[in-house]
Amino acid sequence: MNGARVNPGVRTIPFVKASACGNDFLLIDGALAPPDPAAFTRRICDRREGVGADGVEWMFPHFSVDAEIRLINADGSPAEISGNGTRCVAAYVCAQHGKDRISILTGAGAKICVLIARKDSEYEFEIEMGEAVVGPELALQVGGREVRGIPVSMGNPHYVVFGPEFPASWQAQAAEIQGNAHFKQGVNVELVAPHGKHEVRALFFERGVGETQSSGTGSCASAVAAMATGRADSPVRVHAPGGTQTVRKEGNKIFLRGPARLLCRGEFFLS
């Protein structure tokens, strides 16, 4: 089929699409951002009328790191960091410049991504995620019942709920938790089922997106909460619908290891 003919006056914005365990992002040069990047992000992330993604990582040059990124979720809301999104950007930088140690400045500080393996467009990185802040167990009234969970900050807020299995209506429960008045800045919700001392299963309901196939900071929060409550020991393999990531603790620092894949590149019409 011949390529589509486009009016030469139509402005386009180039993008690269990448995925980390099914958590997908569009990587776009921040210099090309339109006047309202939140509205544009909502449009391009739409899975029917746009390209489709969980968010856009807007990339900027920075004098002291390989890239500075600003994450906007699919609903147009800003977020401090995505572990998976950061890994996707690291894959892009690696592909462009061949580096195996990549520094990326996020809204939650600078993160170092170390290349572990590469095959074609598939990459595996371990990211130094910094220190986690774990709060005491927090009880909430949700839908007329009490829910207990562990608040964790990975530079962004999480609430981890443990249970032996996942309820059939877990998305509705997670949405109710997310809307609780306690969380003034919103919250990422993880439902976690431990299996032995080094394995957990997790489901993710993220701010600005809803259900996602995976989450990097969510995997960290799930593992850290499991370790803090004696349910697991480092390292912890976090199994999600989109794949598995490994979280380990070294001193007070948390490290996240997992894959990232560059999927495609293209141009999005602004008209």
C-alpha positions as CSV (number, residue, x, y, z in Angstrom):
1,M,0.0,0.0,0.0
2,N,1.3,3.5,-0.9
3,G,2.1,5.8,1.9
4,A,-0.7,8.2,2.9
5,R,-0.5,11.7,1.4
6,V,-0.7,14.4,4.0
7,N,-1.3,18.1,3.4
8,P,2.3,19.6,3.7
9,G,0.9,22.4,5.9
10,V,-0.2,20.0,8.6
11,R,2.1,20.0,11.6
12,T,3.2,16.7,13.1
13,I,5.0,15.7,16.3
14,P,7.3,12.7,16.1
15,F,7.2,10.1,18.8
16,V,8.7,6.8,19.9
17,K,6.5,4.2,21.6
18,A,8.0,1.9,24.2
19,S,6.7,-0.6,26.7
20,A,8.0,-2.0,30.0
21,C,6.0,-5.1,31.1
22,G,3.0,-3.8,29.2
23,N,3.1,-0.4,30.8
24,D,3.4,1.7,27.6
25,F,4.7,5.2,27.1
26,L,5.2,7.7,24.2
27,L,8.6,9.4,24.3
28,I,8.6,12.9,22.8
29,D,11.1,15.7,22.5
30,G,10.0,18.4,25.0
31,A,11.0,21.2,22.7
32,L,8.1,20.1,20.4
33,A,5.4,20.3,23.1
34,P,2.4,22.3,22.0
35,P,1.1,25.2,24.2
36,D,-1.1,22.8,26.2
37,P,0.9,19.6,26.7
38,A,-1.7,18.2,29.1
39,A,-4.5,18.4,26.5
40,F,-2.1,17.0,23.8
41,T,-1.1,14.2,26.1
42,R,-4.8,13.2,26.6
43,R,-5.3,13.2,22.9
44,I,-2.3,11.2,21.8
45,C,-2.7,8.7,24.6
46,D,-6.3,7.9,23.7
47,R,-6.5,4.3,22.6
48,R,-9.1,4.9,20.0
49,E,-8.5,8.4,18.6
50,G,-4.8,8.6,19.4
51,V,-1.7,6.4,19.4
52,G,-2.6,4.9,22.8
53,A,-0.4,4.9,25.9
54,D,-0.4,5.1,29.7
55,G,1.4,8.4,29.5
56,V,3.9,10.6,27.7
57,E,7.5,11.1,28.9
58,W,8.5,14.5,27.6
59,M,12.3,14.5,27.2
60,F,14.6,17.5,27.6
61,P,18.3,18.0,27.5
62,H,20.1,18.8,30.8
63,F,23.7,19.8,31.5
64,S,24.3,17.2,34.2
65,V,22.4,14.1,33.1
66,D,21.7,12.2,29.9
67,A,18.0,13.4,29.9
68,E,15.5,15.2,31.9
69,I,11.9,13.8,31.7
70,R,8.5,15.1,32.8
71,L,5.8,12.6,32.9
72,I,2.2,13.4,32.1
73,N,-0.4,10.7,32.6
74,A,-2.9,9.6,30.0
75,D,-5.6,11.8,31.7
76,G,-3.3,14.9,31.4
77,S,-2.3,15.0,35.1
78,P,1.4,15.3,36.0
79,A,3.3,12.6,37.9
80,E,6.6,12.7,39.7
81,I,8.0,9.5,38.3
82,S,7.3,6.2,36.6
83,G,9.9,3.5,37.1
84,N,8.8,1.8,33.9
85,G,8.7,5.0,32.0
86,T,12.2,5.9,33.1
87,R,13.4,2.5,31.9
88,C,11.7,3.1,28.5
89,V,13.6,6.4,28.2
90,A,16.8,4.7,29.2
91,A,16.2,2.2,26.4
92,Y,15.8,5.1,23.9
93,V,19.0,6.8,25.1
94,C,20.9,3.6,24.9
95,A,19.7,3.0,21.4
96,Q,20.6,6.5,20.3
97,H,24.0,6.8,22.1
98,G,25.1,3.3,23.0
99,K,25.6,4.1,26.7
100,D,25.2,1.4,29.3
101,R,25.0,3.7,32.3
102,I,22.4,6.3,31.9
103,S,21.4,9.1,34.2
104,I,17.9,10.5,34.0
105,L,16.4,13.4,36.0
106,T,12.8,12.8,37.0
107,G,10.4,14.7,39.1
108,A,11.5,12.5,42.0
109,G,15.2,13.2,41.5
110,A,18.0,11.7,39.4
111,K,18.0,8.0,38.7
112,I,20.8,5.8,37.4
113,C,19.9,3.1,34.9
114,V,22.5,0.4,34.4
115,L,22.2,-1.8,31.3
116,I,22.1,-5.5,32.2
117,A,21.3,-7.1,28.8
118,R,20.3,-6.1,25.3
119,K,18.9,-8.0,22.3
120,D,17.7,-6.0,19.3
121,S,15.0,-3.6,20.6
122,E,14.8,-5.4,24.0
123,Y,16.6,-4.0,26.9
124,E,17.0,-4.9,30.6
125,F,18.0,-2.3,33.1
126,E,18.5,-2.0,36.9
127,I,17.5,1.4,38.3
128,E,18.7,2.8,41.5
129,M,15.3,4.1,42.8
130,G,16.6,5.8,46.0
131,E,15.1,5.4,49.4
132,A,11.5,4.3,50.2
133,V,9.5,5.9,52.9
134,V,7.2,3.4,54.6
135,G,4.4,4.6,56.9
136,P,2.5,2.7,59.6
137,E,-0.5,0.6,58.6
138,L,-3.4,2.9,57.6
139,A,-7.1,1.9,58.0
140,L,-9.6,3.5,55.6
141,Q,-13.3,3.4,55.4
142,V,-14.0,2.4,51.8
143,G,-17.5,1.6,50.6
144,G,-18.8,1.1,54.1
145,R,-16.0,-1.3,55.1
146,E,-12.6,-1.0,56.5
147,V,-9.5,-1.5,54.4
148,R,-6.0,-1.7,55.8
149,G,-2.9,-0.9,53.8
150,I,0.7,0.3,54.0
151,P,1.5,3.8,52.7
152,V,4.8,3.9,50.8
153,S,6.5,6.8,49.0
154,M,8.9,6.1,46.1
155,G,9.0,9.8,45.3
156,N,5.3,9.3,44.4
157,P,2.5,8.0,46.7
158,H,1.4,4.4,47.0
159,Y,-1.1,2.4,49.2
160,V,-0.4,-1.3,49.3
161,V,-3.2,-3.7,50.4
162,F,-2.3,-7.3,51.2
163,G,-4.5,-10.3,50.8
164,P,-4.3,-14.0,49.9
165,E,-6.2,-13.5,46.6
166,F,-7.6,-10.7,44.5
167,P,-11.3,-9.9,44.6
168,A,-13.2,-10.1,41.3
169,S,-14.1,-6.5,41.6
170,W,-10.7,-5.3,42.6
171,Q,-10.7,-2.4,40.1
172,A,-13.8,-0.9,41.8
173,Q,-12.2,-1.3,45.2
174,A,-9.0,0.3,44.1
175,A,-10.9,3.2,42.5
176,E,-12.7,3.8,45.8
177,I,-9.4,3.7,47.7
178,Q,-7.9,6.1,45.2
179,G,-10.8,8.5,45.7
180,N,-10.6,8.5,49.5
181,A,-10.3,12.0,51.0
182,H,-7.2,11.0,52.9
183,F,-5.1,11.1,49.8
184,K,-5.0,14.8,49.0
185,Q,-2.6,14.4,46.0
186,G,-4.1,11.1,44.8
187,V,-2.5,7.7,45.2
188,N,-1.3,4.7,43.3
189,V,-3.0,1.5,44.7
190,E,-1.4,-1.9,44.7
191,L,-3.2,-5.2,45.7
192,V,-0.5,-7.7,46.6
193,A,-0.6,-11.4,47.4
194,P,2.6,-12.8,48.8
195,H,3.8,-16.3,47.8
196,G,6.8,-17.4,49.9
197,K,9.6,-15.1,51.0
198,H,10.8,-13.9,47.6
199,E,7.7,-13.8,45.4
200,V,4.5,-11.6,45.3
201,R,1.7,-11.2,42.8
202,A,0.5,-7.7,42.3
203,L,-2.2,-5.7,40.5
204,F,-1.9,-2.0,39.9
205,F,-4.4,0.9,39.7
206,E,-2.5,4.1,39.0
207,R,-3.2,7.8,39.3
208,G,-4.3,9.3,36.1
209,V,-4.5,6.0,34.2
210,G,-6.5,3.4,36.1
211,E,-5.6,-0.3,35.7
212,T,-2.2,-0.9,34.2
213,Q,-0.4,-4.1,33.2
214,S,2.6,-3.2,35.4
215,S,4.2,-0.4,37.4
216,G,7.8,0.1,38.3
217,T,7.3,2.3,41.4
218,G,4.3,0.1,42.2
219,S,6.5,-3.0,42.1
220,C,9.0,-1.2,44.4
221,A,6.2,-0.2,46.8
222,S,4.7,-3.7,46.8
223,A,8.1,-5.3,47.6
224,V,9.1,-2.7,50.1
225,A,5.8,-3.0,52.0
226,A,6.1,-6.8,52.0
227,M,9.7,-6.6,53.4
228,A,8.7,-4.0,56.0
229,T,5.9,-6.1,57.3
230,G,7.9,-9.4,57.4
231,R,6.0,-10.9,54.5
232,A,9.0,-11.1,52.2
233,D,12.8,-10.8,52.1
234,S,15.0,-9.1,49.5
235,P,15.2,-9.7,46.6
236,V,11.5,-9.9,45.7
237,R,10.1,-10.9,42.3
238,V,7.0,-9.0,41.6
239,H,4.7,-10.8,39.2
240,A,2.1,-8.6,37.4
241,P,-0.2,-9.3,34.4
242,G,2.4,-7.6,32.1
243,G,5.5,-9.4,33.4
244,T,7.9,-9.7,36.3
245,Q,10.3,-7.2,37.8
246,T,12.8,-7.8,40.6
247,V,13.2,-5.4,43.6
248,R,16.1,-5.6,45.9
249,K,17.2,-3.6,48.9
250,E,20.8,-2.6,49.6
251,G,21.2,-0.7,52.8
252,N,18.5,1.9,52.5
253,K,18.4,2.0,48.8
254,I,15.9,0.3,46.5
255,F,16.9,-1.2,43.1
256,L,14.4,-2.1,40.4
257,R,15.3,-4.5,37.6
258,G,13.2,-5.2,34.5
259,P,12.8,-5.1,30.8
260,A,11.9,-2.3,28.4
261,R,11.2,-2.6,24.7
262,L,11.2,0.0,21.9
263,L,8.1,-0.7,19.8
264,C,7.8,1.8,17.0
265,R,8.2,5.4,15.9
266,G,5.8,7.6,14.1
267,E,4.3,11.1,13.6
268,F,1.1,12.4,15.1
269,F,-0.9,14.9,13.2
270,L,-1.9,18.1,15.1
271,S,-4.8,19.1,12.8
